[in-house]
Amino acid sequence: MTDTIHVKISGAIATVMLCRPELHNALDEQMVGNLAQTFQKLSVAEAVRVVVIEGQGPSFCAGGDIGWTRAMLDQDAEEVSRSAMQMAVMLDAIDRCAKPVVAKVQGAALGMGAGIVSVSDMVVAADEASFSLPEVRAGFSPTLIMPHIAAAIGTRAMRRYVLSGERFDAREALRLGLIHAVVAADKLDAARDLMVDACLKGAPKAQAAAKDMLRVVDDSPAGPDLMRYTVAQFVDARAGAECREGVTALTEKRKPSWS
């Protein structure tokens, strides 16, 4: 826990809260580093089954802090590279977290904030939420988040919003596939809880394996090699204790041990 990031663990659920509401949770260097470390630790925390990420106040995350962005103008290439790598590592840590990551979005999710949305596994947004990739309007390209945004909505859809920097609403984000549900603001917590409860019904090792497989599928061409890999993973999973428990529970019409 830091001044700008609070982590609360309640039972099997960890909630990561961005806490700079007066700046719409804009990310500075310290927050980026702390977020990366937080998700790396939660990824291997056995007691944690689901991670929720939220923003305190009226916005989810307004992207990079303008003061930090301005300071980079006076830094040499090595210093800028170090800062950029910190941001890339943060996104990767959220993306690779072995636990399901649920994002609850209200208000603005801009730039790097939209990047965090794109690497979350499940996203519910209030109907008043808005999104944008505004970096080109400040004279640079959003290269760090583009691979993740592309994975979420595809390069064709991304072209418009990367090149224009215009804002789009929650309904458009839903249509594009950046988020998974839109609800009224007063229903946001309930919708988040439904997603969390659904995740808790899945087997933890199976969920981690599924996230790994999704990355392999994204990175591999269809063909015999991928087929052999998926078969091997299927065999390994079927030999595991989780599969035995899950199938047995199903036949005995009871909840599995992890549920």
C-alpha positions in Angstrom: 0.0 0.0 0.0 1.2 3.5 -0.9 -0.3 7.0 -0.8 -1.5 6.6 -4.4 -2.3 2.8 -4.6 -4.3 1.0 -2.0 -4.6 -2.8 -1.9 -7.3 -4.5 0.1 -7.6 -8.2 0.3 -10.9 -9.6 1.5 -11.1 -13.4 1.4 -10.1 -14.5 -2.1 -10.5 -11.0 -3.7 -7.8 -8.4 -3.9 -8.9 -4.9 -4.8 -6.3 -2.5 -6.2 -7.4 1.1 -5.9 -5.8 4.0 -7.8 -5.9 6.9 -5.3 -5.1 10.2 -6.9 -8.8 11.4 -7.3 -7.8 15.1 -7.4 -5.8 14.3 -10.6 -8.3 11.8 -12.0 -5.8 9.0 -11.0 -3.2 10.1 -13.5 -0.2 7.8 -13.3 3.2 9.1 -12.2 6.5 7.2 -12.1 6.0 5.9 -8.5 2.4 4.7 -9.3 3.6 2.8 -12.4 6.3 1.0 -10.5 4.1 0.2 -7.6 1.3 -1.1 -9.9 3.8 -3.4 -11.6 5.1 -4.8 -8.3 1.6 -5.1 -6.9 0.4 -7.3 -9.8 3.5 -9.4 -9.8 3.0 -10.2 -6.1 -0.7 -10.8 -6.4 -0.1 -13.1 -9.4 1.7 -15.6 -7.0 -0.4 -15.0 -3.9 -2.1 -18.4 -3.3 -4.9 -16.9 -1.2 -5.9 -14.5 -4.0 -8.3 -15.8 -6.6 -9.4 -12.6 -8.4 -7.9 -9.1 -8.7 -10.2 -6.1 -9.1 -8.7 -2.7 -10.3 -10.6 0.5 -9.7 -10.1 4.2 -9.6 -11.0 6.4 -6.7 -13.2 9.5 -7.4 -14.9 10.6 -10.6 -12.5 8.9 -13.1 -10.9 5.5 -13.6 -7.5 6.8 -14.9 -6.7 9.9 -16.9 -3.5 8.4 -18.3 0.0 9.7 -17.7 0.6 12.6 -15.3 1.2 15.7 -17.3 4.0 16.8 -15.0 5.8 13.5 -15.5 5.3 13.7 -19.2 6.6 17.3 -19.2 9.7 16.2 -17.2 10.6 13.7 -19.9 11.2 16.5 -22.4 14.3 17.4 -20.4 15.6 13.9 -20.0 18.1 12.1 -22.2 17.2 9.0 -24.2 18.4 6.6 -21.6 16.2 8.2 -18.9 13.1 8.2 -21.2 13.8 4.6 -22.1 13.8 3.6 -18.5 10.5 5.4 -17.8 8.9 3.8 -20.9 10.1 0.4 -19.9 8.5 0.9 -16.5 5.2 1.6 -18.1 5.6 -1.4 -20.5 6.4 -3.7 -17.5 3.3 -2.4 -15.6 1.0 -3.3 -18.5 2.7 -6.7 -18.9 2.4 -7.4 -15.2 -1.4 -6.8 -15.3 -1.7 -8.7 -18.6 0.3 -11.7 -17.3 -1.3 -11.9 -13.8 -2.2 -15.5 -13.3 -5.5 -14.5 -11.6 -8.5 -13.1 -13.5 -8.3 -9.3 -13.5 -11.6 -7.4 -13.4 -11.6 -3.6 -14.1 -14.4 -1.4 -12.9 -14.5 1.8 -14.9 -16.2 5.1 -14.2 -15.5 8.5 -15.8 -12.5 8.8 -18.0 -10.1 6.1 -19.0 -7.6 7.9 -21.3 -4.3 6.9 -22.8 -2.5 4.7 -20.4 -5.8 4.3 -18.5 -7.3 2.8 -21.6 -4.2 0.6 -21.8 -4.9 -0.7 -18.3 -8.5 -1.4 -19.4 -7.2 -3.3 -22.5 -5.0 -5.7 -20.4 -7.8 -6.5 -17.9 -9.6 -9.8 -18.5 -13.0 -8.5 -17.8 -14.2 -4.9 -17.8 -17.5 -3.4 -16.7 -18.1 0.4 -17.3 -20.6 2.9 -16.2 -22.7 4.2 -19.1 -21.2 7.7 -18.5 -17.6 6.4 -18.9 -15.4 7.7 -21.8 -12.3 6.5 -23.4 -9.6 8.0 -25.7 -6.1 7.5 -27.0 -5.2 11.2 -27.1 -1.4 11.0 -27.4 -1.2 12.2 -31.0 -2.8 15.5 -29.9 0.3 16.0 -27.6 2.7 15.2 -30.4 3.6 11.6 -29.8 2.3 8.1 -30.6 0.8 5.8 -28.0 3.3 3.0 -28.8 3.3 1.4 -25.4 -0.4 0.7 -25.3 -0.9 0.0 -29.0 -0.1 -3.8 -28.9 -2.7 -4.2 -26.1 -5.3 -2.0 -27.6 -4.9 -3.9 -30.9 -5.3 -7.2 -29.2 -8.6 -5.9 -27.6 -10.2 -4.2 -30.6 -8.1 -5.0 -33.7 -5.9 -2.8 -35.7 -8.6 -1.6 -38.1 -10.8 -0.2 -35.3 -7.7 1.2 -33.6 -6.7 3.3 -36.6 -9.5 5.8 -36.1 -8.9 6.4 -32.4 -5.1 6.4 -32.5 -5.0 8.8 -35.4 -7.8 11.2 -34.3 -7.4 11.1 -30.5 -11.1 11.6 -30.2 -13.1 10.4 -27.2 -15.7 7.6 -27.5 -18.3 6.5 -25.0 -19.0 3.3 -23.2 -21.4 2.0 -25.8 -18.8 2.4 -28.5 -16.1 0.8 -26.3 -18.5 -2.2 -25.8 -19.1 -2.5 -29.6 -15.4 -2.4 -30.2 -14.7 -5.1 -27.6 -12.6 -2.9 -25.3 -15.0 -3.5 -22.4 -17.5 -6.3 -21.7 -20.5 -4.7 -20.1 -22.1 -1.3 -19.6 -24.4 -0.5 -16.8 -25.9 2.5 -15.0 -23.5 4.1 -12.6 -25.5 2.9 -9.6 -25.3 -0.7 -10.8 -21.5 -0.7 -11.3 -20.6 -2.4 -8.1 -23.2 -5.1 -8.5 -22.0 -5.8 -12.1 -18.4 -6.0 -10.9 -19.5 -8.4 -8.2 -21.2 -10.6 -10.7 -18.0 -10.9 -12.8 -16.0 -11.6 -9.6 -18.4 -14.3 -8.5 -18.3 -15.9 -11.9 -14.5 -16.1 -11.8 -14.6 -17.7 -8.3 -16.4 -20.6 -9.8 -13.5 -21.5 -12.1 -10.5 -23.6 -11.0 -7.5 -21.4 -10.3 -4.8 -23.5 -12.0 -7.1 -24.0 -15.0 -7.7 -20.2 -15.2 -3.9 -19.5 -15.1 -3.4 -22.2 -17.8 -6.1 -20.6 -19.9 -4.5 -17.2 -19.8 -1.2 -18.7 -20.8 -2.9 -20.5 -23.7 -4.5 -17.3 -24.9 -1.1 -15.7 -25.3 0.2 -18.8 -27.1 -2.8 -18.7 -29.5 -2.3 -15.0 -30.2 1.4 -15.5 -30.9 1.2 -18.8 -33.0 0.0 -19.5 -36.5 -2.6 -22.2 -36.9 -1.1 -25.5 -38.0 0.4 -28.8 -36.8 2.7 -27.2 -34.2 -0.1 -25.4 -32.4 -2.3 -28.5 -32.7 0.4 -30.6 -31.0 0.9 -28.0 -28.3 -2.9 -27.8 -27.5 -3.1 -31.6 -27.4 -0.2 -31.8 -24.9 -1.8 -29.1 -22.7 -5.1 -31.0 -22.8 -3.4 -34.2 -21.7 -1.6 -32.5 -18.8 -4.8 -30.8 -17.6 -6.8 -34.0 -17.7 -4.1 -35.7 -15.5 -4.2 -32.9 -12.9 -5.9 -32.9 -9.5 -8.2 -30.0 -10.4 -9.7 -31.8 -13.3 -10.3 -34.9 -11.2 -12.0 -32.8 -8.5 -14.0 -30.8 -11.0 -15.3 -33.8 -13.0 -16.0 -35.7 -9.8 -17.9 -32.8 -8.3 -19.9 -32.5 -11.5 -20.9 -36.2 -11.5 -21.7 -36.0 -7.7 -23.7 -32.8 -8.3 -21.8 -30.8 -5.7 -19.6 -27.7 -5.8 -15.9 -28.3 -6.4 -13.5 -27.6 -3.6 -12.4 -24.2 -5.0 -15.9 -22.8 -5.5 
